[in-house]
Amino acid sequence: MNRALVAVAAVALLGLGACTKTTSAAPVAPGQAVPGQADSGAPAVSGCDLLEDAEVKAVLGSFEKHTEGLGCSWENQEDYHSVTVTIGGTGTAPGGEFPDLSVYGTIEPAPDGMRYASGNVLFFTVDDRLCDVQVVTDVSDDSDRPTAVKFARLVRERMG
């Protein structure tokens, strides 16, 4: 009888195990390295180091700065205008080529080989890294695009 009880308990535990929630890998944000992707050992680069506070203040006024992995965001807490810079891991843009960006909606050409995406996002590459800048001060039009291009050019220059 003990064997029968052990067998029933084992089956019940296996059944419960099959019903437990499992988690998959975290989604990959623009510019992040895909899990399992080879890394060349290049040093990590923080987006917070690539724009000066004075440059961002000229666009947002006052702001709070937040580090987010390889990225950085500056947000004005009064009007929620923001600037975000994300520096992709090595290998996220092999050979300096863009990966498929169609998951970000309509993609449009931008200056210097960059690409505009919805949500005021500007994608660009630096060596083999996919990077992006998002400037949001007006969501009703494309008026933030020139500022995004300016910041992307600064990031490229400072990473080079």
C-alpha positions as CSV (number, residue, x, y, z in Angstrom):
1,M,0.0,0.0,0.0
2,N,2.9,2.4,0.6
3,R,4.1,1.9,-2.9
4,A,0.6,2.8,-4.2
5,L,0.5,5.9,-2.0
6,V,3.9,7.0,-3.2
7,A,2.9,6.4,-6.8
8,V,-0.3,8.5,-6.4
9,A,1.7,11.3,-4.6
10,A,4.3,11.3,-7.4
11,V,1.7,11.5,-10.1
12,A,0.0,14.4,-8.2
13,L,3.2,16.3,-7.9
14,L,4.0,15.8,-11.5
15,G,0.6,17.1,-12.4
16,L,1.0,20.1,-10.2
17,G,4.4,20.8,-11.7
18,A,2.8,20.8,-15.2
19,C,0.3,23.4,-14.0
20,T,2.8,25.9,-12.5
21,K,3.6,29.1,-14.3
22,T,6.8,29.1,-16.3
23,T,8.5,32.1,-17.6
24,S,10.2,32.6,-20.9
25,A,13.2,34.8,-21.6
26,A,12.6,38.5,-21.1
27,P,11.8,40.4,-24.3
28,V,14.6,42.1,-26.1
29,A,14.4,45.9,-26.3
30,P,15.7,47.8,-29.3
31,G,19.4,47.7,-29.3
32,Q,19.8,45.0,-26.7
33,A,21.8,41.9,-27.5
34,V,19.8,38.8,-28.2
35,P,20.2,36.2,-25.4
36,G,22.9,33.7,-26.4
37,Q,24.4,36.1,-29.0
38,A,28.2,36.2,-29.0
39,D,29.7,39.3,-27.4
40,S,33.1,40.4,-28.6
41,G,34.2,41.4,-25.2
42,A,33.9,45.1,-26.0
43,P,33.3,47.2,-23.0
44,A,29.7,48.1,-22.1
45,V,28.7,51.6,-23.0
46,S,26.1,53.6,-21.1
47,G,23.8,56.0,-22.9
48,C,24.1,58.3,-19.9
49,D,27.8,58.9,-20.7
50,L,27.1,60.0,-24.3
51,L,24.9,63.0,-24.0
52,E,25.8,65.9,-21.7
53,D,23.1,67.0,-19.2
54,A,23.3,70.6,-20.6
55,E,22.4,69.2,-24.1
56,V,19.4,67.4,-22.7
57,K,18.4,70.4,-20.5
58,A,18.2,72.6,-23.6
59,V,15.4,70.3,-24.9
60,L,13.6,69.3,-21.7
61,G,14.3,71.9,-19.1
62,S,14.5,70.2,-15.7
63,F,14.7,66.4,-15.7
64,E,15.4,63.2,-13.8
65,K,18.0,60.9,-15.2
66,H,17.6,57.1,-15.1
67,T,20.1,54.4,-16.1
68,E,18.5,51.4,-17.8
69,G,21.0,48.7,-18.7
70,L,23.0,50.1,-21.7
71,G,20.5,52.9,-22.0
72,C,19.6,56.1,-20.3
73,S,16.5,58.2,-20.0
74,W,16.0,61.8,-19.1
75,E,12.4,62.8,-18.1
76,N,10.8,66.1,-17.2
77,Q,8.5,65.2,-14.3
78,E,6.3,68.2,-15.0
79,D,5.3,67.6,-18.6
80,Y,6.7,64.1,-19.1
81,H,8.8,65.1,-22.1
82,S,11.7,62.7,-22.4
83,V,14.9,61.7,-24.2
84,T,16.0,58.1,-24.2
85,V,19.3,56.7,-25.6
86,T,19.8,53.0,-25.9
87,I,23.2,51.5,-26.9
88,G,22.9,48.0,-28.3
89,G,25.2,45.2,-27.3
90,T,28.0,44.2,-29.7
91,G,26.7,42.1,-32.6
92,T,23.2,43.6,-32.6
93,A,23.9,45.2,-36.0
94,P,26.4,42.8,-37.6
95,G,28.6,44.5,-40.2
96,G,26.9,47.8,-39.3
97,E,23.7,46.6,-41.0
98,F,20.2,47.0,-39.5
99,P,18.4,43.8,-38.4
100,D,14.8,43.5,-39.5
101,L,13.1,46.5,-37.9
102,S,9.6,45.7,-39.2
103,V,8.4,44.7,-35.7
104,Y,8.6,48.5,-34.8
105,G,6.0,49.4,-37.4
106,T,6.5,51.6,-40.4
107,I,10.2,52.4,-40.9
108,E,11.3,55.5,-42.9
109,P,14.7,56.5,-44.1
110,A,16.4,59.2,-42.1
111,P,19.7,61.2,-42.6
112,D,23.1,59.5,-42.4
113,G,21.6,56.0,-43.1
114,M,19.5,56.2,-39.9
115,R,15.8,54.9,-39.7
116,Y,12.8,56.5,-38.2
117,A,10.2,54.3,-36.5
118,S,6.9,55.1,-34.9
119,G,6.9,56.6,-31.4
120,N,9.5,59.2,-32.3
121,V,12.2,56.5,-32.3
122,L,15.4,56.9,-34.4
123,F,17.5,53.8,-35.1
124,F,21.1,54.0,-36.1
125,T,24.2,51.9,-36.0
126,V,27.6,52.4,-34.4
127,D,30.0,49.8,-35.7
128,D,28.1,46.5,-35.0
129,R,25.7,47.9,-32.4
130,L,22.1,48.8,-33.0
131,C,21.3,51.9,-31.1
132,D,18.3,54.2,-30.8
133,V,17.3,57.7,-29.6
134,Q,13.8,58.7,-28.7
135,V,12.9,62.3,-28.2
136,V,9.3,63.0,-27.1
137,T,8.2,66.6,-26.6
138,D,5.3,66.5,-29.0
139,V,3.6,63.3,-30.0
140,S,1.3,64.9,-32.5
141,D,3.8,65.4,-35.2
142,D,7.4,64.7,-36.3
143,S,8.9,67.9,-34.9
144,D,11.2,66.0,-32.5
145,R,13.0,64.2,-35.4
146,P,15.7,66.9,-36.0
147,T,16.6,66.7,-32.3
148,A,16.8,62.9,-32.4
149,V,19.1,63.1,-35.4
150,K,21.3,65.7,-33.6
151,F,21.6,63.4,-30.5
152,A,22.2,60.3,-32.6
153,R,25.1,62.1,-34.4
154,L,26.6,63.1,-31.1
155,V,26.3,59.6,-29.8
156,R,28.0,58.2,-33.0
157,E,30.8,60.8,-32.7
158,R,31.4,60.1,-29.0
159,M,31.4,56.4,-29.4
160,G,33.8,56.6,-32.4
